[in-house]
Protein backbone atom coordinates (compact mmCIF):
# COMPACT_ATOMS: atom_id res chain seq x y z
CA UNK A 1 0.00 0.00 0.00
CA UNK A 2 1.35 3.42 -0.84
CA UNK A 3 2.09 5.86 1.92
CA UNK A 4 -0.98 8.02 1.44
CA UNK A 5 -1.66 7.84 5.16
CA UNK A 6 0.93 7.57 7.89
CA UNK A 7 0.72 7.41 11.65
CA UNK A 8 3.38 8.46 14.08
CA UNK A 9 3.39 7.03 17.58
CA UNK A 10 5.45 8.93 20.12
CA UNK A 11 5.31 6.73 23.22
CA UNK A 12 4.68 3.08 24.05
CA UNK A 13 1.85 3.55 26.52
CA UNK A 14 -1.59 1.93 26.27
CA UNK A 15 -4.25 4.19 27.77
CA UNK A 16 -7.54 2.90 29.16
CA UNK A 17 -11.02 4.39 29.26
CA UNK A 18 -13.57 2.34 31.19
CA UNK A 19 -17.02 3.02 32.55
CA UNK A 20 -20.72 2.54 31.96
CA UNK A 21 -22.57 3.97 28.99
CA UNK A 22 -25.11 6.60 30.03
CA UNK A 23 -27.20 5.73 26.98
CA UNK A 24 -27.29 1.91 27.16
CA UNK A 25 -26.12 1.13 30.69
CA UNK A 26 -23.55 -1.29 29.28
CA UNK A 27 -20.02 -1.41 30.63
CA UNK A 28 -17.17 -0.48 28.29
CA UNK A 29 -13.40 -0.86 28.51
CA UNK A 30 -11.43 0.69 25.66
CA UNK A 31 -7.65 0.49 25.38
CA UNK A 32 -5.87 2.77 22.96
CA UNK A 33 -2.66 4.48 22.01
CA UNK A 34 -2.52 8.07 20.80
CA UNK A 35 -0.91 8.82 17.44
CA UNK A 36 -0.58 11.59 14.89
CA UNK A 37 -2.31 10.76 11.59
CA UNK A 38 -0.89 12.47 8.50
CA UNK A 39 -3.30 12.65 5.56
CA UNK A 40 -2.45 12.96 1.85
CA UNK A 41 -3.41 16.64 1.77
CA UNK A 42 -0.89 17.43 4.53
CA UNK A 43 -3.53 17.74 7.23
CA UNK A 44 -2.74 16.10 10.59
CA UNK A 45 -4.97 14.86 13.39
CA UNK A 46 -4.41 13.23 16.76
CA UNK A 47 -6.20 9.87 16.74
CA UNK A 48 -6.59 6.88 19.04
CA UNK A 49 -5.31 3.52 17.82
CA UNK A 50 -7.62 0.96 19.38
CA UNK A 51 -6.02 -2.13 20.91
CA UNK A 52 -7.53 -5.51 21.64
CA UNK A 53 -9.33 -6.09 24.95
CA UNK A 54 -7.01 -6.45 27.96
CA UNK A 55 -4.05 -4.86 26.16
CA UNK A 56 -1.27 -3.59 28.41
CA UNK A 57 1.84 -1.49 27.82
CA UNK A 58 3.65 -4.68 26.71
CA UNK A 59 1.17 -4.85 23.79
CA UNK A 60 1.80 -1.25 22.76
CA UNK A 61 3.08 -0.41 19.30
CA UNK A 62 6.64 0.93 19.66
CA UNK A 63 7.26 4.57 18.82
CA UNK A 64 7.77 5.15 15.12
CA UNK A 65 6.08 5.76 11.77
CA UNK A 66 3.40 3.35 10.57
CA UNK A 67 1.44 2.77 7.38
CA UNK A 68 -1.80 0.82 6.96
CA UNK A 69 -1.71 -2.84 6.03
CA UNK A 70 -3.83 -3.85 3.03
CA UNK A 71 -6.42 -5.25 5.45
CA UNK A 72 -6.88 -1.80 7.05
CA UNK A 73 -8.90 -0.53 4.09
CA UNK A 74 -12.31 -2.09 3.48
CA UNK A 75 -15.97 -1.44 2.67
CA UNK A 76 -18.32 -1.52 5.64
CA UNK A 77 -21.83 -3.03 5.65
CA UNK A 78 -23.20 0.16 4.07
CA UNK A 79 -20.56 0.04 1.30
CA UNK A 80 -18.63 3.02 2.70
CA UNK A 81 -14.86 3.05 2.52
CA UNK A 82 -13.30 2.60 5.96
CA UNK A 83 -9.71 2.85 7.14
CA UNK A 84 -9.27 0.92 10.37
CA UNK A 85 -7.57 2.54 13.35
CA UNK A 86 -7.14 -0.79 15.10
CA UNK A 87 -3.51 -1.23 16.11
CA UNK A 88 -3.27 -4.64 14.39
CA UNK A 89 -4.12 -2.99 11.03
CA UNK A 90 -0.92 -0.91 10.82
CA UNK A 91 2.70 -1.87 10.19
CA UNK A 92 5.90 -0.23 11.34
CA UNK A 93 7.91 1.34 8.52
CA UNK A 94 10.41 3.38 10.52
CA UNK A 95 11.24 3.02 14.21
CA UNK A 96 11.86 6.19 16.20
CA UNK A 97 15.43 6.78 17.14
CA UNK A 98 15.95 6.72 20.88
CA UNK A 99 16.71 10.06 22.45
CA UNK A 100 20.31 10.28 23.67
CA UNK A 101 20.72 9.51 27.34
CA UNK A 102 21.29 12.51 29.57
CA UNK A 103 24.17 12.13 31.98
CA UNK A 104 23.13 12.38 35.63
CA UNK A 105 24.94 15.04 37.62
N, C-alpha and C positions, 0 to 999 in steps of 0.2 A: 504494500500500500504506500502511496506517495505520502510525503510529509506535509499534507495540507493542514492537518491539525497536529499540534504537539502539546504535551503537558510537561510541566516542570514541577518536580516535587523537591521541596527544600529541607524537610526533616522526616525522619523515620519514626513518626509517632502516630499511632492509631487513636483517634478520638472517639468518644462514645456519647450518644444521646439516647437516653432511655426515659420512659414515662408511660402515661396512659393517655390515649387519644380522648380529647374532650368531645369529639364528634361521635365516635363509635364506642368508647369505653374500653377498647382493646389495648392491651399492653404493646409497646414497641421498644425495640432495642437496636439502634442503628450504629454501626461502626464505620468510620470513614477517615480519610486522610485528605488534607487540604492540598490543592495544587493550583498552579497557574495554567490556564488553557490559552493557547495562542491560536487564533483563527486565521484563515487564509487572507483576510482583508487587513491583517495587522492588529485587529482588536484583541484585547486580552480580558479574561475574566478569572476570578477566583472561584473554583469549583470544589466539590467534595467527591472524591473517589470512594465509592461504596465498597466495603469489604464484606466477606462472608460472615455469617453469624459466628459469634464467639472469637473473632479475630483479636489478636493482642499485638503489642509492639513487635514481637518476633515475626509476625505475618506482614508487617508493613513493607511497602515497596521502598527500596533504598533511594536516597536522594539522587536525582538525575533527570535527564530528558527522556520522555516516552513518546511513542507513536502508537496509534491504534492497530490492533491485530485485525486481520480480515474479518474475523467473527464479530468485531465490535460494531460493524455497520450492517443494519438489517431493516426490513420492513416490519412494522408492528401489525397487530390484528386489524387495524384500520387502514393499512397500506401506506402509512406515513414512514418516511425515512427516519431512522433513529440511530444515534451514535451512543453506544453504551459508555457509562462512566463507572462501570464496575471495574475494580482493580484488576481482575483476571483478564480483562479485555484489552489490556495495554502491554506493550513490550518495551523494555529498556533499550535505548539506542546510544545513550552516552551517560556514563556515571559521572556524578559530580566529583570534582577533585576535593579532597579533604583540605580543610583550612590548615595552614601551618600551625604547629603547636606553639603556644606562647610560653616562654620560659618563666617559671615561678621565681619570684624575688625573695 
